[in-house]
Amino acid sequence: MSSTTTTRPNGLALFILPSALMFALFFFLPIGLMALMSVLTGNPVVMPKVAFTTRHYARMVGDPYYLEVIWTTIRIGLVTTLVALAIGYPLAHWMARIKSRAGHALLLMAVLAPMLTGIVVRTFAWMTLLSDKGVVNQTLMSLGLISQPLKLMYTETGIVVGLVHIYVPFMVLTLTGVIGRIDERLEQAAENLGASPLRAFLEVTLPLSLPGILAGSLLVFALAISAYVTPILLGGFQIMTLPILIYQQISANFNVGFAAALGIVLLVISLMLVIAYNRALGLVSGQRELQ
Amino acid sequence: MMKALGPLSRRRFLTAGASLGIGTIAAPYVARADDPTLRITGWGGKWGEIMKAEIGPAFESEFKCKLQIDSAFPYLPKLQASSRSAPIYDVMHTNSNEQWAAAEMGLVEPKIDPKQVPNLADVYPYAVSDKIVGVSIFTSAIGLGMRTDKGYGSVNSWKELWDAKYNGVRGGYVIPVNSLGQAFLMMCGTLFGKGQTDLDAAYAALEKLKPIKIVDFTGAMEKMLLSGEVGLCVIHDSGIYRYDGQNQPTDFVSPSEGVLSLEQVLTITPGSKMKELANAYVNYMLRPEVQKRLAETVWYSPANKKVKLDAKYDAKLLTTPEKVSKLIQVDWKWYNERKDEIDQRVNRIFRA
């Protein structure tokens, strides 16, 4: 009887098969091809003589400019994540704990509403606010507070502002689910035992919401370091990030191999940061590894 | 329960109805299924509109074919990724710098056969010079665009772009990705050094050009100039003249040192299975009537010497041998061989 059970095809596996195939075809295969292209002298499909090479990686290591670009990309990703967390956490906490259903619905709509507009449109909206002739500078100048426009665009700060606006909803929605599942009676018990509300939050709610912080931060970080439109428009091409450099290599230098190598480096750095972040938060929350 | 009414049953009725419906929808496609398809590239905007509305359909009708236009830039990486024996395009239309890169990679034929394209005999020498791969069907002049409402005074030289009074309102391009930016870099070598190839002089000049607002394509620069974000910028004449009649406070300046040539170039891919049709298309685009219609729509200077434009356009565009002689062509082969090195340097110069 047991043998009959083991030979029967698993229904769940059949359900998973299409998505597993799609994942393999559209995720693992492209990354595998990108890794392969990064160590080849050309495209073997259209070029007759192609050899293995490490020159694309050597070029990156040999020129500090590329290391600076990598660091700029990571820096923008980290700052965006931290600011999105600082803005998103209180909002998510409020949404998770609000008693009124109507209030919750209104807050949810407020968070979701910006996501109904495209990233390009939202970035252009920021440009109309932050440019030299934009709303902010014109208002300050008309009030006589400044004589020359402030440099709000074409800076890393401008890019971070745009990215935070776009990615805060991802942080809020991720955190709301996690905070909502934390039993409020734990905080009440801490307060009954003499803890102040702040201490109850810091020692009970915050550690229990770490999985949400981790998930939201990873999501925002991954989106921020791979962002293209916002850094290009708000950075005015004067702030070079890896996605911009990759596009430049493909569209204008036609160097697919070097672009692939840059892509692999971006992927490896992201994975390393994810692992490091995971371990650090695991240790802080008293767990060896967070799932 | 429905009985069959004579020979017409419900099933037959539904089948006939569905067939009729599908037939009606598919008829135009079926009728044209045998038509050969010529795959080309082309710009969007006004160029794309007139190609879709007039120029393209007229070609399709005359040559009994279908024109498939890809206007989603960049074209060369897509051609690069497609098979050499079955390329994604039959005719590639893009700027000269990319055409040279494509020719170097063997993706396009370096020259057009004059026997297959008779109108080639009527083009200005620049359109088929040794600086051109394929044939330039139009050109625009790269010079300076300026606001006329800011009291800047008259501008006559490229060097005035370096004047400190334009700090904060100076406009240029992302050199690694923009033809105008790359041509301007070569001009810097001419202005401040020994010639186009004097890169050290060009880099030094670019350093002194900061602060400068840079954009990736000319459409963005047009918007910046119109909004007043920039007051003096590098731009092609078409980017200013196309707003003719809209009472915009902008003007194009042809600097005394000469204007740079921004060629609209057509090439044919070696692996194209539609060579005859591709040559016919190139010839068609060089016809005087086609050139006139396009030139007066997008304000590009026609390459065909026989084109007679209306007075308004003739006064501003490069339509005589004397005017055309002011054009400075860039040695894109030389530039492309050093592109990586130049990109690395200018990316450093313009980073914030």
Interface residues (C-beta under 8 A of the other chain):
Chain A: N43 V45 V46 D63 Y65 S131 D132 K133 Q148 P149 Y154 T155 E156 I232 G235 G236 F237 Q238 I239 M240 Q248 I250 S251 A252 N253 F254 N255 V256
Chain B: F73 P74 L76 P77 Q80 A81 S82 S83 R84 A101 M105 G168 V174 P176 V177 K213 I214 V215 D216 S227 G228 E229 K339 D340 D343 Q344 N347 R348 F350 R351 A352
